[in-house]
């Protein structure tokens, strides 16, 4: 099964990729366990001059923290190849809202990315003295308070623009349960304010365009590889990239088609796992 390709649209995958945009959880690892063949896939692609980029909707960790996690699992990764929804949101804020002063609901990864991009984030003392806020940037914040939500609502009602790092409604936790994701917090703010956020992370194409720019490739030259039709595949399609679904996470061999149809995101190839992905690339002349 590990070498099997269940679907292949040859016309969309006629040329080998110059880069691959890899999802993480469910594609390269599951929790703290690497997926069999993931490290070998990355090593072989990099050896063949196919650049591997790592994309995550997680806004709480910095690129270095993500890269460190990958390396601990045996997957070679450097921070400059990691793109988080936080780093993409910071880039978007810098480009589209130059000089903005942001009220932030988010953890270290988001605040660090915004600070590196030069986005002003007034502290509590400044805000209490009436410092202007014209941008609300929100991600996952497990220490968020009702007072923060109330403050964010006030800024949105006063005309501030709204960026949401990612729309994930729930996140899996140890033991098989779930916790509310950034999208659930965003739904609360959107309902209260009637202000729809600009969504940065997958399935939005904004983060994908950011990744393509960093990778220096056209959309047709980068394959998006992931396990989730609603996020990974939808984002790849939104950006115009060829997409490859791997059956190592959300989808299985018996339900991938129905899941992709529900997401309105049919991939260009369906591979059982990393070995099948490499076989697909190698079949196009990459060694």
C-alpha positions as a Markdown table, in Angstrom:
| # | Residue | x | y | z |
|---|---|---|---|---|
| 1 | Unk | 0.0 | 0.0 | 0.0 |
| 2 | Unk | 2.8 | 2.4 | 0.8 |
| 3 | Unk | 3.9 | 2.7 | -2.8 |
| 4 | Unk | 0.4 | 2.9 | -4.2 |
| 5 | Unk | -1.0 | 5.9 | -6.2 |
| 6 | Unk | -4.7 | 5.7 | -6.3 |
| 7 | Unk | -5.3 | 8.7 | -8.6 |
| 8 | Unk | -3.1 | 10.5 | -11.1 |
| 9 | Unk | -4.0 | 13.4 | -13.4 |
| 10 | Unk | -0.9 | 13.2 | -15.6 |
| 11 | Unk | -1.7 | 16.4 | -17.5 |
| 12 | Unk | -1.4 | 18.4 | -14.2 |
| 13 | Unk | 1.8 | 16.6 | -13.1 |
| 14 | Unk | 3.6 | 16.4 | -16.3 |
| 15 | Unk | 6.8 | 18.1 | -15.0 |
| 16 | Unk | 8.7 | 17.5 | -11.8 |
| 17 | Unk | 8.3 | 20.2 | -9.2 |
| 18 | Unk | 11.0 | 22.7 | -8.4 |
| 19 | Unk | 9.6 | 22.9 | -4.9 |
| 20 | Unk | 7.1 | 21.1 | -2.6 |
| 21 | Unk | 5.0 | 22.8 | 0.0 |
| 22 | Unk | 4.5 | 20.3 | 2.7 |
| 23 | Unk | 1.8 | 20.1 | 5.3 |
| 24 | Unk | 3.1 | 18.9 | 8.7 |
| 25 | Unk | 0.7 | 17.0 | 11.1 |
| 26 | Unk | -0.8 | 14.1 | 9.2 |
| 27 | Unk | 1.7 | 14.4 | 6.3 |
| 28 | Unk | 5.2 | 14.3 | 7.9 |
| 29 | Unk | 4.2 | 13.2 | 11.5 |
| 30 | Unk | 1.3 | 12.4 | 13.7 |
| 31 | Unk | 1.7 | 14.1 | 17.0 |
| 32 | Unk | 5.1 | 13.1 | 18.2 |
| 33 | Unk | 5.5 | 10.2 | 15.8 |
| 34 | Unk | 7.1 | 10.6 | 12.4 |
| 35 | Unk | 5.3 | 9.1 | 9.5 |
| 36 | Unk | 7.2 | 6.2 | 8.0 |
| 37 | Unk | 9.3 | 7.4 | 5.0 |
| 38 | Unk | 8.8 | 11.1 | 5.7 |
| 39 | Unk | 12.5 | 11.9 | 6.4 |
| 40 | Unk | 13.6 | 9.8 | 3.5 |
| 41 | Unk | 11.2 | 11.7 | 1.2 |
| 42 | Unk | 12.6 | 15.1 | 2.3 |
| 43 | Unk | 16.2 | 13.9 | 2.0 |
| 44 | Unk | 15.8 | 12.5 | -1.4 |
| 45 | Unk | 13.9 | 15.5 | -2.8 |
| 46 | Unk | 16.5 | 17.9 | -1.4 |
| 47 | Unk | 19.3 | 15.8 | -2.9 |
| 48 | Unk | 17.5 | 16.1 | -6.2 |
| 49 | Unk | 17.4 | 19.9 | -5.9 |
| 50 | Unk | 13.6 | 19.9 | -5.1 |
| 51 | Unk | 13.3 | 22.4 | -2.3 |
| 52 | Unk | 11.1 | 21.3 | 0.6 |
| 53 | Unk | 9.1 | 24.0 | 2.4 |
| 54 | Unk | 7.1 | 23.4 | 5.5 |
| 55 | Unk | 3.7 | 25.1 | 5.9 |
| 56 | Unk | 1.6 | 25.1 | 9.1 |
| 57 | Unk | -1.6 | 26.8 | 10.2 |
| 58 | Unk | -0.2 | 26.8 | 13.8 |
| 59 | Unk | 0.4 | 30.4 | 14.8 |
| 60 | Unk | 1.6 | 29.7 | 18.3 |
| 61 | Unk | 5.1 | 28.5 | 17.5 |
| 62 | Unk | 8.0 | 30.3 | 15.8 |
| 63 | Unk | 9.6 | 28.9 | 12.6 |
| 64 | Unk | 12.7 | 27.8 | 14.7 |
| 65 | Unk | 10.4 | 26.0 | 17.1 |
| 66 | Unk | 8.7 | 24.2 | 14.2 |
| 67 | Unk | 12.0 | 23.3 | 12.6 |
| 68 | Unk | 13.4 | 22.1 | 15.9 |
| 69 | Unk | 10.4 | 19.8 | 16.3 |
| 70 | Unk | 10.9 | 18.4 | 12.8 |
| 71 | Unk | 14.6 | 17.8 | 13.4 |
| 72 | Unk | 13.8 | 16.0 | 16.6 |
| 73 | Unk | 11.6 | 13.6 | 14.6 |
| 74 | Unk | 14.5 | 13.0 | 12.1 |
| 75 | Unk | 13.1 | 15.3 | 9.4 |
| 76 | Unk | 15.8 | 17.8 | 8.3 |
| 77 | Unk | 14.4 | 21.3 | 8.3 |
| 78 | Unk | 15.7 | 24.8 | 8.8 |
| 79 | Unk | 13.7 | 27.7 | 10.1 |
| 80 | Unk | 14.1 | 29.7 | 6.9 |
| 81 | Unk | 12.1 | 27.0 | 5.1 |
| 82 | Unk | 9.2 | 27.0 | 7.7 |
| 83 | Unk | 6.2 | 29.2 | 7.0 |
| 84 | Unk | 3.5 | 29.6 | 9.7 |
| 85 | Unk | 0.2 | 31.3 | 9.5 |
| 86 | Unk | 1.7 | 33.8 | 11.9 |
| 87 | Unk | 4.7 | 34.7 | 9.7 |
| 88 | Unk | 2.3 | 35.0 | 6.7 |
| 89 | Unk | 0.0 | 37.2 | 8.7 |
| 90 | Unk | 2.9 | 39.5 | 9.7 |
| 91 | Unk | 4.0 | 39.8 | 6.1 |
| 92 | Unk | 0.4 | 40.6 | 5.0 |
| 93 | Unk | 0.0 | 43.2 | 7.8 |
| 94 | Unk | 3.3 | 44.9 | 6.9 |
| 95 | Unk | 2.4 | 45.0 | 3.2 |
| 96 | Unk | -1.3 | 45.8 | 3.3 |
| 97 | Unk | -1.4 | 47.9 | 6.5 |
| 98 | Unk | 1.9 | 49.8 | 6.6 |
| 99 | Unk | 2.3 | 51.8 | 9.7 |
| 100 | Unk | -0.6 | 50.0 | 11.4 |
| 101 | Unk | -0.9 | 49.8 | 15.2 |
| 102 | Unk | -2.2 | 46.3 | 16.1 |
| 103 | Unk | -4.1 | 44.8 | 19.0 |
| 104 | Unk | -3.1 | 41.2 | 19.1 |
| 105 | Unk | -4.8 | 38.1 | 20.4 |
| 106 | Unk | -2.2 | 35.4 | 20.1 |
| 107 | Unk | 0.7 | 33.6 | 21.5 |
| 108 | Unk | 4.5 | 33.9 | 21.2 |
| 109 | Unk | 4.7 | 32.8 | 17.6 |
| 110 | Unk | 2.3 | 35.5 | 16.4 |
| 111 | Unk | 3.7 | 38.3 | 18.5 |
| 112 | Unk | 7.3 | 37.4 | 17.5 |
| 113 | Unk | 6.4 | 37.4 | 13.8 |
| 114 | Unk | 4.7 | 40.7 | 14.0 |
| 115 | Unk | 7.6 | 42.2 | 16.0 |
| 116 | Unk | 10.1 | 41.0 | 13.4 |
| 117 | Unk | 7.9 | 42.6 | 10.6 |
| 118 | Unk | 8.0 | 45.9 | 12.4 |
| 119 | Unk | 4.2 | 46.0 | 13.2 |
| 120 | Unk | 3.5 | 48.2 | 16.2 |
| 121 | Unk | 1.8 | 46.5 | 19.2 |
| 122 | Unk | 0.9 | 49.0 | 21.9 |
| 123 | Unk | 1.3 | 47.6 | 25.4 |
| 124 | Unk | -1.4 | 47.7 | 28.1 |
| 125 | Unk | -0.2 | 51.0 | 29.5 |
| 126 | Unk | -0.2 | 52.7 | 26.0 |
| 127 | Unk | -3.7 | 51.3 | 25.3 |
| 128 | Unk | -5.0 | 52.5 | 28.6 |
| 129 | Unk | -3.8 | 56.0 | 27.6 |
| 130 | Unk | -5.8 | 55.8 | 24.4 |
| 131 | Unk | -3.1 | 54.7 | 21.9 |
| 132 | Unk | -4.8 | 54.2 | 18.5 |
| 133 | Unk | -5.5 | 50.8 | 17.2 |
| 134 | Unk | -6.4 | 50.3 | 13.5 |
| 135 | Unk | -5.7 | 46.6 | 13.1 |
| 136 | Unk | -6.8 | 43.5 | 15.1 |
| 137 | Unk | -4.7 | 40.4 | 14.5 |
| 138 | Unk | -6.0 | 37.2 | 16.0 |
| 139 | Unk | -4.7 | 33.7 | 16.2 |
| 140 | Unk | -5.0 | 30.9 | 18.8 |
| 141 | Unk | -4.5 | 32.2 | 22.3 |
| 142 | Unk | -4.9 | 29.6 | 25.1 |
| 143 | Unk | -4.5 | 32.3 | 27.7 |
| 144 | Unk | -7.1 | 34.6 | 26.2 |
| 145 | Unk | -9.4 | 36.5 | 28.5 |
| 146 | Unk | -12.9 | 37.9 | 28.2 |
| 147 | Unk | -11.4 | 41.4 | 28.6 |
| 148 | Unk | -9.2 | 40.9 | 25.6 |
| 149 | Unk | -12.2 | 39.8 | 23.5 |
| 150 | Unk | -14.1 | 42.8 | 24.7 |
| 151 | Unk | -11.2 | 45.1 | 23.8 |
| 152 | Unk | -10.9 | 43.5 | 20.3 |
| 153 | Unk | -14.6 | 43.9 | 19.8 |
| 154 | Unk | -14.4 | 47.6 | 20.6 |
| 155 | Unk | -11.6 | 48.2 | 18.1 |
| 156 | Unk | -13.4 | 46.4 | 15.4 |
| 157 | Unk | -16.6 | 48.3 | 16.0 |
| 158 | Unk | -14.5 | 51.5 | 15.9 |
| 159 | Unk | -13.3 | 50.6 | 12.4 |
| 160 | Unk | -10.2 | 48.5 | 12.8 |
| 161 | Unk | -9.4 | 46.0 | 10.2 |
| 162 | Unk | -9.3 | 42.3 | 11.2 |
| 163 | Unk | -6.8 | 39.6 | 10.3 |
| 164 | Unk | -7.3 | 36.0 | 11.3 |
| 165 | Unk | -4.2 | 33.8 | 11.2 |
| 166 | Unk | -6.2 | 30.6 | 10.4 |
| 167 | Unk | -9.8 | 29.4 | 10.4 |
| 168 | Unk | -9.3 | 26.0 | 12.2 |
| 169 | Unk | -12.3 | 25.5 | 14.3 |
| 170 | Unk | -10.9 | 22.8 | 16.6 |
| 171 | Unk | -7.5 | 21.2 | 17.2 |
| 172 | Unk | -6.8 | 17.6 | 18.3 |
| 173 | Unk | -5.3 | 17.0 | 21.8 |
| 174 | Unk | -3.8 | 14.1 | 23.5 |
| 175 | Unk | -6.2 | 11.4 | 24.3 |
| 176 | Unk | -8.4 | 11.8 | 21.3 |
| 177 | Unk | -10.2 | 15.0 | 22.3 |
| 178 | Unk | -10.3 | 18.5 | 20.9 |
| 179 | Unk | -9.8 | 22.1 | 21.9 |
| 180 | Unk | -11.3 | 25.2 | 20.2 |
| 181 | Unk | -9.1 | 26.6 | 17.5 |
| 182 | Unk | -8.4 | 30.1 | 16.2 |
| 183 | Unk | -11.4 | 29.9 | 13.9 |
| 184 | Unk | -13.7 | 29.3 | 16.9 |
| 185 | Unk | -12.4 | 32.4 | 18.6 |
| 186 | Unk | -12.7 | 34.3 | 15.3 |
| 187 | Unk | -16.3 | 33.2 | 14.9 |
| 188 | Unk | -17.1 | 34.8 | 18.2 |
| 189 | Unk | -15.5 | 38.1 | 17.2 |
| 190 | Unk | -17.1 | 38.1 | 13.8 |
| 191 | Unk | -20.5 | 37.4 | 15.2 |
| 192 | Unk | -20.2 | 40.1 | 17.8 |
| 193 | Unk | -18.7 | 42.7 | 15.4 |
| 194 | Unk | -20.2 | 41.9 | 12.0 |
| 195 | Unk | -16.7 | 42.3 | 10.7 |
| 196 | Unk | -15.4 | 39.4 | 8.5 |
| 197 | Unk | -11.7 | 38.8 | 8.9 |
| 198 | Unk | -9.2 | 38.4 | 6.2 |
| 199 | Unk | -8.1 | 34.8 | 6.6 |
| 200 | Unk | -4.4 | 34.2 | 6.1 |
| 201 | Unk | -3.8 | 30.5 | 6.6 |
| 202 | Unk | -5.0 | 27.5 | 4.7 |
| 203 | Unk | -7.4 | 27.2 | 2.9 |
| 204 | Unk | -6.8 | 30.8 | 1.9 |
| 205 | Unk | -4.4 | 31.3 | -0.9 |
| 206 | Unk | -2.7 | 34.2 | 0.9 |
| 207 | Unk | -0.2 | 32.0 | 2.8 |
| 208 | Unk | 0.4 | 30.0 | -0.4 |
| 209 | Unk | 1.2 | 33.1 | -2.4 |
| 210 | Unk | 3.6 | 34.1 | 0.4 |
| 211 | Unk | 5.2 | 30.7 | 0.3 |
| 212 | Unk | 5.6 | 30.8 | -3.5 |
| 213 | Unk | 7.3 | 34.2 | -3.3 |
| 214 | Unk | 9.8 | 33.0 | -0.7 |
| 215 | Unk | 10.4 | 29.8 | -2.7 |
| 216 | Unk | 10.9 | 31.9 | -5.9 |
| 217 | Unk | 8.7 | 29.6 | -8.0 |
| 218 | Unk | 5.5 | 29.9 | -10.0 |
| 219 | Unk | 2.4 | 28.1 | -8.8 |
| 220 | Unk | 2.7 | 25.5 | -11.6 |
| 221 | Unk | 6.2 | 24.6 | -10.3 |
| 222 | Unk | 5.3 | 23.9 | -6.7 |
| 223 | Unk | 3.4 | 20.8 | -5.6 |
| 224 | Unk | 1.2 | 21.1 | -2.4 |
| 225 | Unk | 1.3 | 17.9 | -0.5 |
| 226 | Unk | -1.0 | 17.3 | 2.5 |
| 227 | Unk | -3.6 | 15.1 | 4.1 |
| 228 | Unk | -6.6 | 17.5 | 4.5 |
| 229 | Unk | -8.8 | 18.3 | 1.5 |
| 230 | Unk | -10.5 | 21.2 | 3.4 |
| 231 | Unk | -7.2 | 23.0 | 4.1 |
| 232 | Unk | -4.2 | 21.7 | 2.2 |
| 233 | Unk | -5.8 | 20.8 | -1.1 |
| 234 | Unk | -8.2 | 23.8 | -1.0 |
| 235 | Unk | -5.2 | 26.2 | -0.4 |
| 236 | Unk | -3.2 | 24.6 | -3.2 |
| 237 | Unk | -6.1 | 24.9 | -5.6 |
| 238 | Unk | -6.7 | 28.5 | -4.6 |
| 239 | Unk | -3.1 | 29.3 | -5.4 |
| 240 | Unk | -3.1 | 27.4 | -8.7 |
| 241 | Unk | -0.7 | 24.7 | -7.6 |
| 242 | Unk | -0.7 | 21.0 | -8.4 |
| 243 | Unk | -1.9 | 19.1 | -5.3 |
| 244 | Unk | -1.1 | 15.7 | -3.9 |
| 245 | Unk | -3.2 | 14.0 | -1.2 |
| 246 | Unk | -1.5 | 11.6 | 1.1 |
| 247 | Unk | -3.5 | 9.0 | 3.0 |
| 248 | Unk | -1.5 | 9.3 | 6.2 |
| 249 | Unk | -3.8 | 11.6 | 8.1 |
| 250 | Unk | -7.4 | 12.5 | 7.8 |
| 251 | Unk | -8.3 | 10.5 | 4.7 |
| 252 | Unk | -8.1 | 6.8 | 4.1 |
| 253 | Unk | -8.3 | 4.6 | 1.0 |
| 254 | Unk | -12.0 | 4.1 | 1.5 |
| 255 | Unk | -13.2 | 7.6 | 2.1 |
| 256 | Unk | -10.7 | 10.0 | 0.4 |
| 257 | Unk | -12.9 | 10.6 | -2.7 |
| 258 | Unk | -16.0 | 11.4 | -0.7 |
| 259 | Unk | -14.0 | 13.8 | 1.6 |
| 260 | Unk | -12.5 | 15.5 | -1.4 |
| 261 | Unk | -15.9 | 15.9 | -3.0 |
| 262 | Unk | -17.4 | 17.4 | 0.1 |
| 263 | Unk | -14.5 | 19.9 | 0.3 |
| 264 | Unk | -14.8 | 20.6 | -3.5 |
| 265 | Unk | -11.0 | 19.9 | -3.7 |
| 266 | Unk | -10.1 | 17.0 | -5.9 |
| 267 | Unk | -6.3 | 16.4 | -5.9 |
| 268 | Unk | -4.1 | 15.8 | -8.9 |
| 269 | Unk | -2.7 | 12.7 | -7.3 |
| 270 | Unk | -3.6 | 10.5 | -4.3 |
| 271 | Unk | -0.6 | 8.7 | -2.7 |
| 272 | Unk | -0.7 | 6.2 | 0.1 |
| 273 | Unk | 2.3 | 7.8 | 1.7 |
| 274 | Unk | 5.7 | 9.4 | 1.4 |
| 275 | Unk | 7.2 | 6.5 | -0.6 |
| 276 | Unk | 4.5 | 6.8 | -3.2 |
| 277 | Unk | 5.1 | 10.6 | -3.4 |
| 278 | Unk | 8.8 | 10.1 | -4.2 |
| 279 | Unk | 8.0 | 7.3 | -6.7 |
| 280 | Unk | 5.7 | 9.8 | -8.4 |
| 281 | Unk | 8.4 | 12.5 | -8.6 |
| 282 | Unk | 11.1 | 10.0 | -9.6 |
| 283 | Unk | 8.9 | 8.9 | -12.4 |
| 284 | Unk | 9.2 | 12.3 | -13.9 |
| 285 | Unk | 13.0 | 12.0 | -14.1 |
| 286 | Unk | 14.0 | 13.3 | -10.6 |
| 287 | Unk | 16.6 | 11.1 | -8.9 |
